[in-house]
Amino acid sequence: MTDLRSNDTYNDQSFLEYSFDSQSSKIICLDINKNKLGISIIDCSTGTLKIFPVDYTLSRKYDSGESQFDELNKYSGEINTIVGQIFNGLVPNLCLVSSRLNESTYQFISNKCNELNCKLELQSNRYFKKIANILTLKFESKEEHSILQNLIAHKELGTKCTVGTVCCILFFYNQYSAVDSSYIQDATTEQYASDNNIAFVNKLEIIEINNRMLLGNDAFYSLQIFESQYKATCSNTANNGSLSLYELLNYTSTSYGKTLLRSWLTFPLTDVIQIKKRYSMIKIWLSSSNTVHFEDFRSCLKKCPDIFTVINQLKQGKETFQTWLNLDKFLTTAASIFQIICSLKCPNSNNLIFHIRTTIDGTKFHHLSQILQNVIDFDISKELKRVIVSNNIDERLEELRTIAEHIEDLIIEETNTTENIILDILTETQKDEIYNKSTNKLTNCLFLPELSFLITVNKIVEDHFVGFSSLGWEEIFRTDTEIYFRTSQTESLTNKYGNIYSTIVDIEIEILYNLKQELLLESNLFCQFYTLLGELDVYQSFALISKQRNYIEPIITDKRCLINITEGRHPLYETFLENYIPNDIYIEGGNFEDNEWNKQNNERIQVLTGPNASGKSVYLSQVGLLIYMAQIGCFVPALTAEIGIVDRIFTRIRTQESISKIQSSFEIDSEQISEALALCSDKSLLLIDEYGKGTDVVDGPALFGAIILFLSEKINCPRTIACTHFHGLFHANVLSTNISGVSFYQTDVIQSENIDIIKNITNENIGITFLFKIKKGISRNSLGIYCAKICGMRKEILERAVQLNERLEQGLDLYDEFQMITEEDRQSFAQKQKIIKAFLSWDLDLETNTSSELLRKKLTDILSGEVDPLMLKQDSMGKLL
């Protein structure tokens, strides 16, 4: 075990090196101890903590036939598969890992973080022991509380790693969100951690990986499960098509529905009962008796805001008017949706619809909506863009608001009274002089909330009247034009009305606080219903795409090693084509766990050959995607489909190269194959596309043939489809076509006889027609030259390729064939020798006085080859004779 960073040298201030958005980031933390893996995740946008229910036990050792000194390295394949799968589904912003990780796993996670633009932080082991953080968690749901208590209770047995990751991730978050940016306390202070209430975590979820399909690290990329990195650069023709399975299936309307869909795509099911339950929900939505309800449900769902964010803001005291508005929308929408759910026709009671009807009190949504709308005047609030409490809620508030509405009248009255007092004292002459100097009002009254009422007098009055003190007025301050006074009357008004606005605000805050507390009592109901809505959202999304694309319900079995699909279609490619050509897929490998499967005429391995661009790679990814879709619980594009359950999918289809991988293409491909062969079982699916093409023409076919033979003799052989162009393999003494357990297929191509591909074919599909159908047999021609031609390769290159190809087909040795010297080569060689000898015989020391023009003429004569070096002489003028 290699410790990546010593605990003694670890700097606590590393917490300060990373800045993240505590309102939207996704943080993942993981730890490995012996053969136990623990993972926890925080979704800051919803305040959701996701954990393993128990530590995952690593069991699949990576046995490559070589001894490995580091015991943990033997589990590296399984660790990388699980961690990579979670990363692909979550797409975190920040990853925290224990310093106990071995180097290979740390390097894999580092590469994954670079790929997803995720920050990686190495954490000291002591942060995984701060149990005080986890003890502060509080959940209203009994189920969530039970999960938490079980996690803590078994921390010395089966949950130690997971508990440690929760402690670390909470402690990390605490350093950023709870500490004031201007003052960072000592990160090692245990009291600080225990005193802080982790209030932002309001929901607990389980990460299920048992009874889930695991995928090799290349499978997500090869099968295009999630967003394609090429989406932004695609042409306009791609706008109507789907570049990823997530994009194809994502007709969800809620934020949680989108999250849940991504979660289902991350970990497809392997439990037949759970898969069939998902199928039954799709059938409910597709039932003709529920058509109207289906459309109404989708319409209402689009109006439903994210209640997790709303509850999070209310609990943290960060609510705004938009928060209240979203809560009102949720309650109104939830009441309508519950009515729709109650109206759906269901064939039985063992489904999600029945569960919602019996566990959710839908009457509360309408009741609470009425309370909320009675308390908050949403019409006025929308105009003012702030929360306004309705008038009929509190008598005190209503009375104070009535008085506040008349404050302006009091000010006008006091202004007039003050002005009359001054005018009564001034003489007519003084009045005239004052009015001549200023057209402004002599006096005014103003109200400064939270301070007092004051009267103002124009400074011009002071020049004609010096009796302010005699009136009992107290000067407060003055400006260039006005003098501000406090009088007995303004003092009386201040005492009576000075705090009126703050009192109104205090009463509104009190009312809203009480309303918030009343609504938060039902937060568990809101979150539970929204979670169930998210699941219904995914089902309606599956139903919609199934209806639009004419998908069918597959038959799933956990007994037979089988793939039997008729007229299967590629779910992504068909979105780009008006007429997609379907294909049958048939692999019958007997029963699972049958150690003699290959002795009973069963065939688990399918070797596929065919020309370039004839549809082999599409066929491979089609098989993977159809099985993948079936096991996430979605219908599939086919006429019929019967599938034996798949526990893992491994692919070698598309090579992922990047500057972060200091490996050749062949090394990357071999690494993928090595992982697949080491970790696959009889329930797995292995898809290989042209493995060996990255090395020479001897090693490549040799490795490919050895893999096929190895799999055919493997007791727990996975269902395998392998494409290749190594046609020379298929001979009785190399790779027999009669190998037990292996079937041979080819892509169907119609090729006219006596057609010269280079000379006669000017357009694609003249003389050659790709049918894009799979049939029994072995293809003997890759038609690579034809493919190169239609791709625009230069004619002279193609002609040379034809020459070489013809000689190879005749069995000639290219080296022996092209090393022969022709008569033309001999003559050319003799001519060049003559020129060289003539040039070497030329004594340039004698050309000192020769003009440049004569030198140029002599050199031209020599290079022409017309001068015999033995006869090279010069006359008295220096000319060659």
Solvent accessible surface area in square Angstrom, and as a share of the most:
residue,aa,sasa,rsa
1,M,128,0.57
2,T,58,0.34
3,D,76,0.39
4,L,51,0.26
5,R,101,0.37
6,S,51,0.33
7,N,57,0.29
8,D,138,0.72
9,T,104,0.60
10,Y,14,0.05
11,N,86,0.44
12,D,22,0.11
13,Q,82,0.36
14,S,8,0.05
15,F,5,0.02
16,L,86,0.43
17,E,125,0.56
18,Y,32,0.12
19,S,101,0.65
20,F,29,0.12
21,D,77,0.40
22,S,29,0.19
23,Q,80,0.36
24,S,60,0.39
25,S,5,0.03
26,K,58,0.24
27,I,0,0.00
28,I,0,0.00
29,C,0,0.00
30,L,0,0.00
31,D,6,0.03
32,I,1,0.00
33,N,39,0.20
34,K,160,0.68
35,N,48,0.25
36,K,66,0.28
37,L,0,0.00
38,G,0,0.00
39,I,0,0.00
40,S,0,0.00
41,I,6,0.03
42,I,0,0.00
43,D,11,0.06
44,C,5,0.03
45,S,39,0.25
46,T,18,0.11
47,G,1,0.01
48,T,4,0.03
49,L,1,0.01
50,K,33,0.14
51,I,1,0.00
52,F,2,0.01
53,P,42,0.26
54,V,70,0.40
55,D,9,0.04
56,Y,32,0.12
57,T,63,0.37
58,L,2,0.01
59,S,83,0.53
60,R,73,0.27
61,K,94,0.40
62,Y,42,0.16
63,D,108,0.56
64,S,62,0.40
65,G,70,0.67
66,E,132,0.59
67,S,102,0.66
68,Q,52,0.23
69,F,209,0.87
70,D,25,0.13
71,E,91,0.41
72,L,7,0.03
73,N,43,0.22
74,K,57,0.24
75,Y,20,0.08
76,S,17,0.11
77,G,6,0.06
78,E,1,0.01
79,I,0,0.00
80,N,23,0.12
81,T,1,0.00
82,I,0,0.00
83,V,0,0.00
84,G,1,0.01
85,Q,1,0.00
86,I,6,0.03
87,F,0,0.00
88,N,15,0.08
89,G,9,0.09
90,L,20,0.10
91,V,57,0.33
92,P,3,0.02
93,N,68,0.35
94,L,0,0.00
95,C,0,0.00
96,L,0,0.00
97,V,0,0.00
98,S,0,0.00
99,S,1,0.01
100,R,60,0.22
101,L,0,0.00
102,N,1,0.01
103,E,100,0.45
104,S,50,0.32
105,T,0,0.00
106,Y,59,0.22
107,Q,97,0.43
108,F,35,0.15
109,I,0,0.00
110,S,23,0.15
111,N,44,0.23
112,K,14,0.06
113,C,2,0.01
114,N,98,0.50
115,E,106,0.48
116,L,40,0.20
117,N,141,0.72
118,C,11,0.06
119,K,83,0.35
120,L,35,0.18
121,E,13,0.06
122,L,17,0.09
123,Q,1,0.01
124,S,1,0.00
125,N,22,0.11
126,R,87,0.32
127,Y,0,0.00
128,F,13,0.05
129,K,149,0.63
130,K,17,0.07
131,I,56,0.28
132,A,17,0.13
133,N,0,0.00
134,I,0,0.00
135,L,101,0.50
136,T,23,0.13
137,L,6,0.03
138,K,153,0.65
139,F,20,0.08
140,E,102,0.46
141,S,16,0.10
142,K,181,0.77
143,E,126,0.56
144,E,23,0.10
145,H,89,0.40
146,S,67,0.43
147,I,38,0.19
148,L,5,0.03
149,Q,83,0.37
150,N,65,0.33
151,L,1,0.01
152,I,31,0.16
153,A,78,0.60
154,H,74,0.33
155,K,65,0.28
156,E,122,0.55
157,L,145,0.72
158,G,25,0.24
159,T,1,0.00
160,K,111,0.47
161,C,5,0.03
162,T,0,0.00
163,V,8,0.04
164,G,5,0.05
165,T,0,0.00
166,V,0,0.00
167,C,1,0.01
168,C,0,0.00
169,I,0,0.00
170,L,0,0.00
171,F,1,0.00
172,F,1,0.00
173,Y,7,0.03
174,N,4,0.02
175,Q,13,0.06
176,Y,55,0.21
177,S,53,0.34
178,A,49,0.38
179,V,17,0.09
180,D,90,0.46
181,S,109,0.70
182,S,103,0.66
183,Y,140,0.53
184,I,71,0.36
185,Q,65,0.29
186,D,80,0.41
187,A,7,0.05
188,T,59,0.35
189,T,50,0.29
190,E,82,0.37
191,Q,111,0.49
192,Y,24,0.09
193,A,0,0.00
194,S,44,0.28
195,D,95,0.49
196,N,30,0.15
197,N,104,0.53
198,I,4,0.02
199,A,48,0.37
200,F,19,0.08
201,V,5,0.03
202,N,15,0.08
203,K,17,0.07
204,L,8,0.04
205,E,34,0.15
206,I,54,0.27
207,I,20,0.10
208,E,73,0.33
209,I,12,0.06
210,N,82,0.42
211,N,86,0.44
212,R,45,0.16
213,M,0,0.00
214,L,11,0.06
215,L,2,0.01
216,G,3,0.03
217,N,40,0.21
218,D,6,0.03
219,A,0,0.00
220,F,15,0.06
221,Y,47,0.18
222,S,3,0.02
223,L,1,0.01
224,Q,45,0.20
225,I,0,0.00
226,F,21,0.09
227,E,102,0.46
228,S,23,0.15
229,Q,127,0.56
230,Y,107,0.41
231,K,89,0.38
232,A,101,0.78
233,T,115,0.67
234,C,50,0.30
235,S,71,0.46
236,N,126,0.64
237,T,113,0.66
238,A,9,0.07
239,N,107,0.55
240,N,139,0.71
241,G,5,0.05
242,S,14,0.09
243,L,22,0.11
244,S,0,0.00
245,L,0,0.00
246,Y,25,0.10
247,E,60,0.27
248,L,5,0.03
249,L,0,0.00
250,N,42,0.22
251,Y,79,0.30
252,T,12,0.07
253,S,32,0.21
254,T,1,0.01
255,S,54,0.35
256,Y,25,0.10
257,G,0,0.00
258,K,76,0.32
259,T,49,0.29
260,L,28,0.14
261,L,0,0.00
262,R,41,0.15
263,S,55,0.36
264,W,22,0.08
265,L,0,0.00
266,T,6,0.03
267,F,18,0.07
268,P,0,0.00
269,L,0,0.00
270,T,26,0.15
271,D,40,0.21
272,V,20,0.11
273,I,118,0.60
274,Q,65,0.29
275,I,0,0.00
276,K,104,0.44
277,K,96,0.40
278,R,23,0.08
279,Y,2,0.01
280,S,32,0.21
281,M,5,0.02
282,I,0,0.00
283,K,99,0.42
284,I,6,0.03
285,W,2,0.01
286,L,59,0.30
287,S,38,0.25
288,S,103,0.66
289,S,63,0.40
290,N,0,0.00
291,T,58,0.34
292,V,105,0.60
293,H,42,0.19
294,F,3,0.01
295,E,85,0.38
296,D,63,0.33
297,F,0,0.00
298,R,35,0.13
299,S,57,0.37
300,C,23,0.14
301,L,0,0.00
302,K,130,0.55
303,K,130,0.55
304,C,10,0.06
305,P,22,0.14
306,D,34,0.17
307,I,0,0.00
308,F,2,0.01
309,T,45,0.26
310,V,2,0.01
311,I,1,0.01
312,N,7,0.03
313,Q,56,0.25
314,L,2,0.01
315,K,72,0.30
316,Q,51,0.23
317,G,50,0.48
318,K,106,0.45
319,E,52,0.23
320,T,79,0.46
321,F,30,0.13
322,Q,92,0.41
323,T,2,0.01
324,W,5,0.02
325,L,23,0.11
326,N,35,0.18
327,L,0,0.00
328,D,19,0.10
329,K,91,0.39
330,F,0,0.00
331,L,0,0.00
332,T,66,0.39
333,T,11,0.07
334,A,0,0.00
335,A,17,0.13
336,S,49,0.31
337,I,0,0.00
338,F,20,0.08
339,Q,119,0.53
340,I,21,0.11
341,I,0,0.00
342,C,60,0.36
343,S,49,0.32
344,L,6,0.03
345,K,119,0.50
346,C,37,0.22
347,P,110,0.69
348,N,82,0.42
349,S,61,0.40
350,N,102,0.52
351,N,20,0.11
352,L,20,0.10
353,I,0,0.00
354,F,86,0.36
355,H,80,0.36
356,I,0,0.00
357,R,76,0.28
358,T,84,0.49
359,T,65,0.38
360,I,7,0.04
361,D,64,0.33
362,G,7,0.07
363,T,101,0.59
364,K,71,0.30
365,F,0,0.00
366,H,106,0.48
367,H,111,0.49
368,L,9,0.04
369,S,5,0.03
370,Q,75,0.33
371,I,35,0.18
372,L,0,0.00
373,Q,73,0.33
374,N,83,0.43
375,V,15,0.09
376,I,1,0.00
377,D,40,0.21
378,F,21,0.09
379,D,106,0.55
380,I,76,0.39
381,S,0,0.00
382,K,107,0.45
383,E,138,0.62
384,L,94,0.47
385,K,168,0.71
386,R,134,0.49
387,V,27,0.16
388,I,19,0.10
389,V,0,0.00
390,S,16,0.10
391,N,80,0.41
392,N,121,0.62
393,I,63,0.32
394,D,30,0.15
395,E,149,0.67
396,R,129,0.47
397,L,0,0.00
398,E,81,0.36
399,E,109,0.49
400,L,36,0.18
401,R,37,0.13
402,T,67,0.39
403,I,50,0.25
404,A,17,0.13
405,E,128,0.57
406,H,93,0.42
407,I,8,0.04
408,E,103,0.46
409,D,77,0.40
410,L,44,0.22
411,I,21,0.11
412,I,90,0.46
413,E,109,0.49
414,E,13,0.06
415,T,3,0.01
416,N,74,0.38
417,T,64,0.37
418,T,3,0.02
419,E,35,0.16
420,N,81,0.42
421,I,66,0.33
422,I,1,0.00
423,L,36,0.18
424,D,121,0.63
425,I,74,0.37
426,L,10,0.05
427,T,77,0.45
428,E,119,0.54
429,T,89,0.52
430,Q,50,0.22
431,K,38,0.16
432,D,80,0.42
433,E,70,0.31
434,I,1,0.00
435,Y,101,0.38
436,N,128,0.66
437,K,129,0.55
438,S,14,0.09
439,T,139,0.81
440,N,103,0.53
441,K,123,0.52
442,L,4,0.02
443,T,2,0.01
444,N,74,0.38
445,C,5,0.03
446,L,50,0.25
447,F,27,0.11
448,L,63,0.31
449,P,68,0.43
450,E,101,0.45
451,L,125,0.62
452,S,9,0.06
453,F,0,0.00
454,L,5,0.02
455,I,0,0.00
456,T,7,0.04
457,V,0,0.00
458,N,10,0.05
459,K,59,0.25
460,I,35,0.18
461,V,0,0.00
462,E,58,0.26
463,D,107,0.55
464,H,34,0.15
465,F,20,0.08
466,V,141,0.81
467,G,13,0.12
468,F,20,0.09
469,S,96,0.62
470,S,95,0.61
471,L,58,0.29
472,G,57,0.55
473,W,27,0.10
474,E,95,0.43
475,E,79,0.36
476,I,62,0.32
477,F,90,0.37
478,R,99,0.36
479,T,61,0.36
480,D,134,0.69
481,T,86,0.50
482,E,44,0.20
483,I,0,0.00
484,Y,32,0.12
485,F,5,0.02
486,R,74,0.27
487,T,11,0.07
488,S,99,0.64
489,Q,87,0.39
490,T,0,0.00
491,E,68,0.30
492,S,59,0.38
493,L,16,0.08
494,T,24,0.14
495,N,119,0.61
496,K,146,0.62
497,Y,29,0.11
498,G,5,0.05
499,N,97,0.50
500,I,7,0.03
501,Y,84,0.32
502,S,29,0.19
503,T,48,0.28
504,I,17,0.08
505,V,75,0.43
506,D,87,0.45
507,I,8,0.04
508,E,20,0.09
509,I,102,0.52
510,E,84,0.38
511,I,19,0.10
512,L,30,0.15
513,Y,118,0.45
514,N,83,0.42
515,L,7,0.03
516,K,19,0.08
517,Q,70,0.31
518,E,72,0.32
519,L,1,0.01
520,L,21,0.11
521,L,142,0.71
522,E,39,0.18
523,S,4,0.02
524,N,62,0.32
525,L,21,0.10
526,F,0,0.00
527,C,15,0.09
528,Q,68,0.30
529,F,0,0.00
530,Y,0,0.00
531,T,34,0.20
532,L,18,0.09
533,L,0,0.00
534,G,1,0.01
535,E,47,0.21
536,L,0,0.00
537,D,0,0.00
538,V,0,0.00
539,Y,8,0.03
540,Q,0,0.00
541,S,0,0.00
542,F,0,0.00
543,A,0,0.00
544,L,19,0.09
545,I,3,0.02
546,S,3,0.02
547,K,121,0.51
548,Q,103,0.46
549,R,78,0.29
550,N,111,0.57
551,Y,14,0.05
552,I,42,0.21
553,E,69,0.31
554,P,4,0.02
555,I,108,0.55
556,I,6,0.03
557,T,24,0.14
558,D,64,0.33
559,K,140,0.59
560,R,89,0.33
561,C,0,0.00
562,L,1,0.01
563,I,0,0.00
564,N,52,0.27
565,I,0,0.00
566,T,44,0.26
567,E,79,0.35
568,G,0,0.00
569,R,39,0.14
570,H,1,0.00
571,P,0,0.00
572,L,4,0.02
573,Y,92,0.35
574,E,14,0.06
575,T,15,0.09
576,F,80,0.33
577,L,95,0.47
578,E,174,0.78
579,N,131,0.67
580,Y,41,0.16
581,I,72,0.37
582,P,34,0.21
583,N,13,0.07
584,D,83,0.43
585,I,1,0.00
586,Y,113,0.43
587,I,4,0.02
588,E,36,0.16
589,G,0,0.00
590,G,13,0.13
591,N,87,0.44
592,F,20,0.08
593,E,146,0.65
594,D,34,0.17
595,N,99,0.51
596,E,91,0.41
597,W,1,0.00
598,N,28,0.14
599,K,156,0.66
600,Q,94,0.42
601,N,155,0.79
602,N,17,0.09
603,E,66,0.29
604,R,1,0.00
605,I,0,0.00
606,Q,2,0.01
607,V,0,0.00
608,L,0,0.00
609,T,1,0.00
610,G,0,0.00
611,P,6,0.04
612,N,46,0.23
613,A,65,0.50
614,S,1,0.01
615,G,21,0.20
616,K,9,0.04
617,S,50,0.32
618,V,35,0.20
619,Y,5,0.02
620,L,0,0.00
621,S,11,0.07
622,Q,2,0.01
623,V,0,0.00
624,G,0,0.00
625,L,1,0.00
626,L,0,0.00
627,I,0,0.00
628,Y,0,0.00
629,M,0,0.00
630,A,0,0.00
631,Q,0,0.00
632,I,0,0.00
633,G,0,0.00
634,C,0,0.00
635,F,12,0.05
636,V,0,0.00
637,P,0,0.00
638,A,3,0.03
639,L,107,0.53
640,T,72,0.42
641,A,6,0.05
642,E,44,0.20
643,I,0,0.00
644,G,0,0.00
645,I,4,0.02
646,V,0,0.00
647,D,27,0.14
648,R,7,0.03
649,I,0,0.00
650,F,4,0.02
651,T,7,0.04
652,R,2,0.01
653,I,17,0.09
654,R,70,0.25
655,T,36,0.21
656,Q,40,0.18
657,E,112,0.50
658,S,59,0.38
659,I,180,0.92
660,S,55,0.35
661,K,67,0.28
662,I,169,0.86
663,Q,67,0.30
664,S,58,0.38
665,S,40,0.26
666,F,47,0.20
667,E,88,0.39
668,I,4,0.02
669,D,5,0.03
670,S,31,0.20
671,E,99,0.44
672,Q,24,0.11
673,I,8,0.04
674,S,41,0.27
675,E,22,0.10
676,A,2,0.02
677,L,37,0.18
678,A,31,0.24
679,L,2,0.01
680,C,6,0.04
681,S,15,0.10
682,D,14,0.07
683,K,60,0.25
684,S,0,0.00
685,L,0,0.00
686,L,1,0.00
687,L,0,0.00
688,I,1,0.01
689,D,9,0.05
690,E,33,0.15
691,Y,8,0.03
692,G,2,0.02
693,K,122,0.51
694,G,46,0.44
695,T,45,0.26
696,D,73,0.38
697,V,129,0.74
698,V,106,0.61
699,D,69,0.36
700,G,0,0.00
701,P,24,0.15
702,A,59,0.46
703,L,70,0.35
704,F,2,0.01
705,G,8,0.08
706,A,57,0.44
707,I,17,0.08
708,I,0,0.00
709,L,83,0.42
710,F,101,0.42
711,L,0,0.00
712,S,2,0.02
713,E,120,0.54
714,K,37,0.16
715,I,105,0.53
716,N,58,0.30
717,C,0,0.00
718,P,0,0.00
719,R,0,0.00
720,T,0,0.00
721,I,0,0.00
722,A,0,0.00
723,C,0,0.00
724,T,0,0.00
725,H,42,0.19
726,F,38,0.16
727,H,27,0.12
728,G,54,0.52
729,L,10,0.05
730,F,5,0.02
731,H,94,0.42
732,A,98,0.76
733,N,139,0.71
734,V,88,0.50
735,L,5,0.03
736,S,31,0.20
737,T,60,0.35
738,N,136,0.70
739,I,28,0.14
740,S,60,0.39
741,G,6,0.05
742,V,7,0.04
743,S,9,0.06
744,F,18,0.07
745,Y,32,0.12
746,Q,33,0.15
747,T,3,0.02
748,D,30,0.15
749,V,34,0.20
750,I,101,0.51
751,Q,83,0.37
752,S,53,0.34
753,E,150,0.67
754,N,153,0.78
755,I,63,0.32
756,D,54,0.28
757,I,32,0.16
758,I,18,0.09
759,K,162,0.69
760,N,88,0.45
761,I,2,0.01
762,T,108,0.63
763,N,88,0.45
764,E,100,0.45
765,N,77,0.39
766,I,87,0.44
767,G,17,0.16
768,I,1,0.00
769,T,52,0.30
770,F,20,0.08
771,L,55,0.27
772,F,86,0.36
773,K,79,0.33
774,I,29,0.15
775,K,89,0.38
776,K,125,0.53
777,G,27,0.26
778,I,30,0.15
779,S,11,0.07
780,R,139,0.51
781,N,72,0.37
782,S,24,0.15
783,L,9,0.04
784,G,36,0.35
785,I,37,0.19
786,Y,1,0.00
787,C,26,0.16
788,A,24,0.18
789,K,51,0.22
790,I,58,0.30
791,C,103,0.62
792,G,65,0.62
793,M,93,0.41
794,R,155,0.57
795,K,134,0.57
796,E,92,0.41
797,I,87,0.44
798,L,6,0.03
799,E,71,0.32
800,R,112,0.41
801,A,33,0.26
802,V,36,0.21
803,Q,77,0.34
804,L,55,0.28
805,N,60,0.31
806,E,81,0.37
807,R,65,0.24
808,L,103,0.51
809,E,126,0.56
810,Q,126,0.56
811,G,66,0.64
812,L,70,0.35
813,D,82,0.43
814,L,54,0.27
815,Y,161,0.61
816,D,73,0.38
817,E,55,0.25
818,F,81,0.34
819,Q,100,0.45
820,M,142,0.64
821,I,112,0.57
822,T,75,0.44
823,E,109,0.49
824,E,135,0.60
825,D,71,0.37
826,R,140,0.51
827,Q,117,0.52
828,S,47,0.30
829,F,127,0.53
830,A,57,0.44
831,Q,78,0.35
832,K,120,0.51
833,Q,77,0.34
834,K,72,0.31
835,I,35,0.18
836,I,102,0.52
837,K,114,0.48
838,A,0,0.00
839,F,92,0.38
840,L,137,0.68
841,S,57,0.37
842,W,24,0.08
843,D,72,0.37
844,L,101,0.50
845,D,122,0.63
846,L,122,0.61
847,E,11,0.05
848,T,116,0.68
849,N,153,0.78
850,T,27,0.15
851,S,58,0.37
852,S,80,0.51
853,E,126,0.56
854,L,57,0.28
855,L,57,0.28
856,R,154,0.56
857,K,116,0.49
858,K,6,0.03
859,L,67,0.34
860,T,79,0.46
861,D,38,0.20
862,I,0,0.00
863,L,102,0.51
864,S,51,0.33
865,G,5,0.05
866,E,142,0.64
867,V,22,0.13
868,D,61,0.32
869,P,20,0.13
870,L,161,0.80
871,M,121,0.54
872,L,32,0.16
873,K,122,0.52
874,Q,61,0.27
875,D,50,0.26
876,S,119,0.77
877,M,140,0.63
878,G,16,0.15
879,K,106,0.45
880,L,35,0.17
881,L,131,0.65
